[in-house]
Amino acid sequence: MSGAQGSAASRWDGPYSLRYTLWVRWLVLLVSAFSTLDRTMVSILIDEIGAEFSLSDTQLGLLLGPAFGLVYAFLTLPLARLADLWVRRNIVAASLFLWSLFTAATFFAKSFAVLFVTRMGVGIGEAGGTAPNVSLLSDYLPPQHRARGVSVISIGATLGMGVGMVIGGNVAETQGWRAAFLFAGIPGVFLAALYLATVREPKRGASEASDHAVERPTLREVMSYLIASRTYLVILLANAFSLFAAMGRNLWEPAFIIRIYDMGPADAGLWYFLTSPVPSAFGIWLGGRLADGLGVRDARWYLWIPALGQLLSVPILIGFLLWPETHTIAGIPFAFVLSFFGSIVGSFFTAPFMATIQGLSKLRMRAIAAGVSTLISTLVGLCAGPLLVGMLSDAMQVRFGEDSLRYSLLIPTAAPLLSVLVCVFGARRVAADLARAKLGGGDT
């Protein structure tokens, strides 16, 4: 073991060895990656699907958002509640198996209606993926490591989105868009078996000194406790604005590159991967690292870091949309450079929000706390974001032609400014609300 590794291991005080915890984090990252790969790969294929079935941008927006998002949102809370009471590992493994099968089944879709149903099936499965994994991983990670540790969920999701675009684009060009769904779905079945066989279900509160793990509050008690936390409500609202921006922009961005830069799916998928998911993954890690470091001194940084990142990202990403596509540097469109740096700072919010929600919750409330956040961000971000962009693009089509998508994307790109305001004005209660949860919060 190197000196650096030995130092890290000597400071490690988690319930399992550092090596095994890293293995679990790696599997959680892969599960998260397959989740967004299967969910969002349709983005790079959307123009080919639209051409085959003669669909408008509004119909394509329905496939990108509500077809998946509505059923996903409907099932998120029941499965999160189950995760607070039952074996989280089993829920995640079963969910991964189910959504992988529905992804592969998209290969056989012969109509818009069947496509819609298979997207719903993916949503049914994925509803049991995120919240149970957040709760499970929080019991592996001591509080001082948590923001960085749980960031693998969002890093995996971001990289999975990018890898999906690359795989989907290349497979679509060589074997057709249907085969891309088969390539994406089948490996998830084997990953589900590996996850089930090697991940141990940790004791509730194993990563911290607490005697509240035996509590089994009712759903009403859980919701009353969470609603009483001002910081929790602030994060719900701020995260909804953030995800509205991210999902509305990211799910249409590959189509934007194809249409504006006249690229095929393979080239567009690769450029999208390099200029959005890759820098976003680094930004998620960096945001978690900054929050862990600065939050120890002043808990308000858990909201200030997201506010700062999004404030910087908005003008940069607006520049990405509006910069002339003919302006290049060393053969690379300058707009892609703006996308790279805007994606880094624009992703700062993810890990601090996720880790703070876990810190604000009692031990058998953590999955439901994450589930409520997922529910709201899904309804606002995934359901409303892509659909609104598609509707605006259709409405602007007569006036702007191919540029209609460019201008419709300005709405979600500016939305993080609302999240900035919420974070800045809502940061003063963070320390008190975290202390309340650590002490047990009194009576539930």
Residue pairs with C-beta under 8 A, 6 or more apart in sequence:
1 9
8 18
9 18
12 18
12 21
13 142
14 21
14 140
14 141
14 142
14 145
14 207
15 139
15 140
15 202
15 203
15 206
15 207
16 24
16 140
16 200
16 202
21 140
21 141
23 198
24 137
24 140
24 199
24 200
25 137
25 140
25 149
25 152
26 152
27 191
27 194
27 195
27 198
27 199
28 133
28 136
28 137
28 152
28 153
28 156
29 152
29 153
29 155
29 156
29 159
30 156
30 191
31 92
31 96
31 129
31 133
31 156
31 191
31 195
32 129
32 130
32 133
32 152
32 153
32 154
32 155
32 156
32 157
32 160
33 156
33 157
33 159
33 160
33 163
34 96
34 100
34 160
34 184
34 187
34 188
34 191
35 96
35 99
35 126
35 129
35 130
35 156
35 157
35 160
36 156
36 157
36 158
36 160
36 161
36 164
37 160
37 161
37 163
37 164
37 167
37 184
38 99
38 100
38 103
38 122
38 126
38 164
38 184
38 185
38 188
39 68
39 122
39 126
40 160
40 161
40 164
40 165
40 250
40 251
41 164
41 165
41 167
41 168
41 180
41 181
41 184
42 49
42 63
42 64
42 119
42 168
43 64
43 165
43 250
43 251
43 252
43 253
43 254
43 255
44 164
44 165
44 168
44 169
44 172
44 254
44 265
44 268
44 269
44 272
45 168
45 172
45 177
45 180
45 265
46 60
46 63
46 64
46 254
46 255
47 255
47 258
47 259
47 265
48 172
48 177
48 265
49 55
49 60
49 63
49 115
49 177
50 56
50 57
50 59
50 60
52 177
53 111
53 112
53 115
55 63
55 112
56 390
56 394
57 390
57 391
57 393
57 394
57 397
57 405
58 387
58 390
58 391
58 394
59 112
59 390
60 390
61 386
61 387
61 388
61 389
61 390
61 391
62 116
62 387
62 390
63 112
63 115
63 116
63 119
64 251
64 252
64 386
64 387
64 390
65 247
65 251
65 382
65 383
65 384
65 385
65 386
65 387
66 383
66 387
67 115
67 116
67 119
67 120
67 123
68 119
68 120
68 122
68 123
68 126
68 382
69 123
69 378
69 379
69 382
69 383
70 120
70 123
70 383
71 120
71 123
71 124
71 127
72 123
72 124
72 126
72 127
72 378
72 382
73 127
73 374
73 375
73 378
73 379
73 383
74 127
75 123
75 124
75 127
75 128
76 127
76 130
76 131
76 371
76 374
76 375
76 378
77 368
77 371
77 372
77 375
79 91
79 95
79 127
79 128
79 131
79 132
79 371
80 131
80 132
80 367
80 368
80 370
80 371
80 372
80 374
81 219
81 367
81 368
81 371
82 91
83 91
83 128
83 131
83 132
83 135
83 136
83 367
83 368
83 371
84 135
84 222
84 364
84 365
84 366
84 367
84 368
85 216
85 364
87 201
88 132
88 133
88 135
88 136
88 201
88 367
89 136
89 195
89 196
89 199
89 200
89 201
90 196
90 201
91 128
91 132
92 128
92 129
92 132
92 133
92 136
92 195
92 199
93 192
93 193
93 195
93 196
94 128
94 192
95 125
95 126
95 127
95 128
95 129
95 132
96 125
96 129
96 188
96 191
96 192
96 195
97 125
97 188
97 189
97 192
98 121
98 124
98 125
99 121
99 122
99 123
99 124
99 125
99 126
99 129
99 188
100 125
100 185
100 186
100 187
100 188
100 189
100 191
100 192
101 121
101 125
101 185
101 189
102 118
102 121
102 122
102 124
102 125
102 185
103 118
103 122
103 181
103 184
103 185
103 188
104 181
104 182
104 184
104 185
104 186
105 118
105 121
105 181
105 185
106 115
106 118
106 119
106 178
106 181
106 185
107 178
107 179
107 181
107 182
108 114
108 178
109 115
109 118
109 178
130 153
130 370
130 374
131 367
131 368
131 370
131 371
131 374
132 367
133 153
134 150
134 153
134 354
134 358
134 366
134 367
134 370
135 358
135 366
135 367
135 370
136 199
136 201
136 202
137 149
137 150
137 152
137 153
138 146
138 150
138 207
138 358
138 366
139 202
139 203
139 204
139 205
139 206
139 207
139 363
140 149
140 202
140 206
140 207
141 149
141 150
141 207
142 207
142 208
143 207
143 208
143 359
144 292
144 296
145 292
146 207
146 292
146 355
146 358
146 359
147 288
147 289
147 291
147 292
147 295
147 302
147 351
147 352
147 354
147 355
147 356
148 285
148 288
148 289
148 292
148 351
150 288
150 351
150 354
150 355
150 358
151 284
151 285
151 287
151 288
151 350
151 351
151 354
151 355
153 354
154 284
154 347
154 350
154 351
154 354
155 281
155 284
155 285
158 277
158 280
158 281
158 284
158 347
159 277
159 278
159 281
161 250
161 277
162 272
162 273
162 276
162 277
162 278
163 273
163 277
164 184
165 254
165 268
165 269
165 270
165 272
165 273
165 277
166 266
166 269
166 270
166 273
167 180
167 183
167 184
167 269
168 177
168 180
168 184
168 265
168 269
169 254
169 264
169 265
169 266
169 267
169 268
169 269
169 270
170 265
170 266
170 269
171 179
171 180
171 183
172 179
172 180
172 265
172 266
173 264
173 265
173 266
203 213
204 213
204 214
204 363
204 364
205 211
205 212
205 213
205 363
210 363
210 440
212 362
212 363
212 364
212 440
213 363
213 364
215 362
215 363
215 364
215 444
216 364
217 225
217 362
217 364
217 365
217 444
219 368
221 444
222 364
222 365
222 368
222 369
222 444
223 368
223 372
224 444
225 362
225 365
225 441
225 444
226 232
226 360
226 361
226 365
226 368
226 369
226 372
227 233
229 360
229 433
229 436
229 437
230 426
230 429
230 433
231 303
231 356
231 360
231 426
231 429
231 430
231 433
231 434
232 357
232 360
232 361
232 369
232 433
234 303
234 422
234 423
234 426
234 427
234 429
235 303
235 353
235 356
235 357
235 373
236 372
236 373
236 376
237 419
237 422
237 426
238 303
238 306
238 349
238 353
238 419
238 422
238 423
238 426
239 349
239 353
239 373
239 376
239 377
239 419
240 376
240 377
240 380
240 381
241 380
241 415
241 416
241 418
241 419
241 422
242 306
242 310
242 349
242 353
242 377
242 381
242 415
242 416
242 419
243 377
243 378
243 380
243 381
243 382
243 385
244 377
244 380
244 381
244 384
244 385
244 412
244 415
245 346
245 381
245 385
245 412
245 413
245 414
245 415
245 416
245 419
246 346
246 381
246 385
246 412
247 381
247 382
247 385
247 386
247 412
248 381
248 384
248 385
248 386
248 388
248 389
248 409
248 411
248 412
248 415
249 317
249 385
249 389
249 409
249 412
249 413
250 276
251 385
251 386
252 386
252 389
252 390
252 393
252 405
252 408
252 409
253 272
253 276
253 409
254 265
254 268
254 269
254 272
255 405
256 321
256 405
256 406
256 409
257 263
257 268
257 271
257 272
258 264
258 265
258 268
259 402
259 405
260 325
260 402
260 403
260 405
260 406
261 268
261 271
261 325
261 333
263 271
271 336
274 336
274 340
275 336
275 337
275 339
275 340
275 343
276 339
276 340
276 343
277 343
279 339
279 340
279 341
279 343
279 344
279 347
280 343
280 344
280 346
280 347
281 347
282 344
282 347
283 309
283 343
283 344
283 345
283 346
283 347
283 348
284 347
284 348
284 350
284 351
285 351
286 344
286 348
287 305
287 306
287 309
287 347
287 348
287 349
287 350
287 351
287 352
288 350
288 351
288 352
288 355
290 301
290 305
290 348
291 301
291 302
291 305
291 351
291 352
291 355
291 356
292 355
294 301
294 304
294 305
295 301
295 302
295 352
298 431
299 430
299 431
299 434
300 427
300 428
300 430
300 431
301 352
302 352
302 355
302 356
302 427
302 430
303 352
303 356
303 423
303 424
303 426
303 427
303 430
304 423
304 424
304 427
305 348
305 349
305 352
306 348
306 349
306 352
306 353
306 419
306 423
307 419
307 420
307 423
307 424
307 427
308 345
308 348
309 345
309 346
309 347
309 348
309 349
310 345
310 346
310 348
310 349
310 416
310 417
310 419
310 420
311 416
311 417
311 420
312 342
312 345
312 346
313 342
313 343
313 345
313 346
313 416
314 413
314 414
314 416
314 417
316 338
316 341
316 342
316 345
316 346
317 338
317 339
317 342
317 343
317 346
317 413
318 410
318 413
318 414
319 335
319 338
319 342
320 335
320 336
320 338
320 339
320 342
321 335
321 406
321 409
321 410
321 413
322 406
322 410
323 333
323 334
323 335
323 338
324 335
325 333
325 335
327 333
327 334
327 335
328 334
329 337
346 416
349 419
353 373
354 370
356 430
356 434
357 369
357 370
357 373
358 366
358 369
358 370
359 434
359 437
359 438
360 369
360 433
360 434
360 437
361 368
361 369
361 437
362 437
362 440
362 441
362 444
385 412
388 408
388 411
388 412
389 405
389 408
389 409
389 411
389 412
390 408
392 404
392 407
392 408
392 411
393 404
393 405
393 408
394 404
395 404
396 404
396 407
396 408
397 404
400 406
400 407
436 442
